[in-house]
Amino acid sequence: MSRDRGGRQARLRRAVKGLLISSPGRDGWQRPAAVIGALGIRPGDRIADLGAGTGYFTVHLARATGPNGITYAVDTDEDMLDAIEEAAARAGLANIRPIRADGGALALSERVDLAFLCNVYHHLPDQRGYFARLAAQLAPGGRVAIVEAMPGGRMARLFGHVTPPGRIREDMQAAGYRLESAPDFLVDRVRQSFQVFTRSEAPRAVDPIAARRP
Ligand SMILES: C[S@@+](CC[C@H](N)C(=O)[O-])C[C@H]1O[C@@H](n2cnc3c(N)ncnc32)[C@H](O)[C@@H]1O
C-alpha cells in the first residue's frame, strides 16, 4: 500500500510532528539569523541539513547560499521530507533537495561545504562512526556545525534529548575533527550549545602575528 502524502490524515500527521519540533515562537529563542550569520556561508555553497525535520533551518540555509547553492535536507522520516517540500514551495526556493536518510548511512550526490545539525545529535546511532563516515561527504575545508540542547534546559526537562557539549567535542575529536568555533549566544536563554568543527588535517588559518615572528 502506498503512503498517503497529500490527504487530510497525512497533512494532520505532518502538522502534529511539526509542532513537536518547532513551536510557533521558535524564532525568538532559536535566533536563526544569528546562527546563519555565524556560519559564514558563501554564495553557491553546498550544504547538508542533517535531520532537517520540517525544514526550519533548511530554508534559512538555502537563502544564505543564494540560487547557485544547494541545500540537501536529509531526514529519515518521509513525512518530514514532504513537509520540507512544502516549506521550500512556500518560501519560493528551488535550491532545496529533500533526501531520505537510512539511519546511520548517508549518501549525498556531491560533497558539501557545510553539514548542519540542530537537535539531531542525540538521535544518531554511533555518533563517532557517523561523523567519521561523514568526512567522505565533505568538500576540502568542509565544516560540521552542531547545535544541540544541553543538560538543564527545556528540552532536557521535557524529553531528555540532550548531549553535553564536552561529550560532542570528545566524539568529534575521536572521529577526526577539531573545534573551529563555539558561539555562545544560544547558551543562556535556550541552553543549546553551538559548535563548529573542521577535519583535524585541514590546514589551520595562519595567525598573521605569529607568521611575522622570526
Ligand atoms: C528534533 S528534530 C530536529 C529537526 C530540525 N533539525 C530542527 O531543528 O527543526 C530531529 C529530526 O532528526 C531526524 N532524524 C533522526 N535520526 C536521523 C538520522 N539518523 N538521520 C537523519 N535524520 C534523522 C528526525 O526524523 C527528526 O526530523
Ligand as a Chemical Component Dictionary entry (heavy atoms), coordinates in Angstrom:
data_LIG
# 
_chem_comp.id                   LIG 
_chem_comp.type                 NON-POLYMER 
_chem_comp.pdbx_formal_charge   0 
_chem_comp.three_letter_code    LIG 
# 
loop_
_chem_comp_atom.comp_id 
_chem_comp_atom.atom_id 
_chem_comp_atom.alt_atom_id 
_chem_comp_atom.type_symbol 
_chem_comp_atom.charge 
_chem_comp_atom.model_Cartn_x 
_chem_comp_atom.model_Cartn_y 
_chem_comp_atom.model_Cartn_z 
_chem_comp_atom.pdbx_ordinal 
LIG C1  C1  C 0  14.251 17.217 16.917 1  
LIG S1  S1  S 1  14.100 17.066 15.181 2  
LIG C2  C2  C 0  15.087 18.478 14.628 3  
LIG C3  C3  C 0  14.681 18.977 13.262 4  
LIG C4  C4  C 0  15.424 20.190 12.737 5  
LIG N1  N1  N 0  16.849 19.982 12.682 6  
LIG C5  C5  C 0  15.102 21.417 13.531 7  
LIG O1  O1  O 0  15.978 21.923 14.252 8  
LIG O2  O2  O -1 13.955 21.900 13.432 9  
LIG C6  C6  C 0  15.151 15.672 14.744 10 
LIG C7  C7  C 0  14.984 15.212 13.314 11 
LIG O3  O3  O 0  16.049 14.289 13.031 12 
LIG C8  C8  C 0  15.520 13.232 12.255 13 
LIG N2  N2  N 0  16.443 12.072 12.389 14 
LIG C9  C9  C 0  16.542 11.196 13.412 15 
LIG N3  N3  N 0  17.528 10.306 13.190 16 
LIG C10 C10 C 0  18.085 10.630 11.991 17 
LIG C11 C11 C 0  19.161 10.085 11.211 18 
LIG N4  N4  N 0  19.857 9.020  11.622 19 
LIG N5  N5  N 0  19.454 10.679 10.031 20 
LIG C12 C12 C 0  18.751 11.752 9.606  21 
LIG N6  N6  N 0  17.724 12.303 10.303 22 
LIG C13 C13 C 0  17.395 11.755 11.479 23 
LIG C14 C14 C 0  14.110 13.027 12.804 24 
LIG O4  O4  O 0  13.271 12.358 11.879 25 
LIG C15 C15 C 0  13.688 14.482 13.051 26 
LIG O5  O5  O 0  13.041 15.038 11.933 27 
# 
loop_
_chem_comp_bond.comp_id 
_chem_comp_bond.atom_id_1 
_chem_comp_bond.atom_id_2 
_chem_comp_bond.value_order 
_chem_comp_bond.pdbx_ordinal 
LIG C1  S1  SING 1  
LIG S1  C2  SING 2  
LIG S1  C6  SING 3  
LIG C2  C3  SING 4  
LIG C3  C4  SING 5  
LIG C4  N1  SING 6  
LIG C4  C5  SING 7  
LIG C5  O1  DOUB 8  
LIG C5  O2  SING 9  
LIG C6  C7  SING 10 
LIG C7  O3  SING 11 
LIG C7  C15 SING 12 
LIG O3  C8  SING 13 
LIG C8  N2  SING 14 
LIG C8  C14 SING 15 
LIG N2  C9  SING 16 
LIG N2  C13 SING 17 
LIG C9  N3  DOUB 18 
LIG N3  C10 SING 19 
LIG C10 C11 SING 20 
LIG C10 C13 DOUB 21 
LIG C11 N4  SING 22 
LIG C11 N5  DOUB 23 
LIG N5  C12 SING 24 
LIG C12 N6  DOUB 25 
LIG N6  C13 SING 26 
LIG C14 O4  SING 27 
LIG C14 C15 SING 28 
LIG C15 O5  SING 29 
# 
